[in-house]
Amino acid sequence: MRATLSKNDRLHLQKRIDYLFAAGKSAVSYPIRVVAVPAADDLLDAREVEPALQTLFSVAKKRFKRAVQRNRHKRRMREAYRLEKAVADWNPSTPVWLALQYIGNEEIPLPELRAAIRKAVEKGLDLAHESTPSRP
């Protein structure tokens, strides 16, 4: 698998994001909080081939006041995810939507961030496959 992270791999449609936070379950793999939900059939686009895993990255303004710091953390999270995606076996049988939220107060080294991202995604996949939520 190529180590890429295209726009199609990222969760960016507002309806899907709203559904994720309304129906998803969450877990923490410090410094990452993960929210996961199986993809809703009525929100999938039948004309496109959907990736098995779509991910959203966020950093709270409460923790990092300056946009430069938030953007740096999101960029580092995307890079760690991209590198882990290339080596990990993350191929769920049904499409899954994830939100990875940075909840730490300070920057951690990239190897530690990669390990936290890996654990968080694995927890998220487990959460998504535990139950199929009903549409809120």
Secondary structure, DSSP 8 states (H G I E B T S, - for coil): ------GGGB---HHHHHHHHHH-EEEEETTEEEEEEE--GGGS-TTS---SEEEEEEE-TTT--SHHHHHHHHHHHHHHHHHHHHHS----SS-EEEEEEE--SS---HHHHHHHHHHHHHHHHHHHHH------
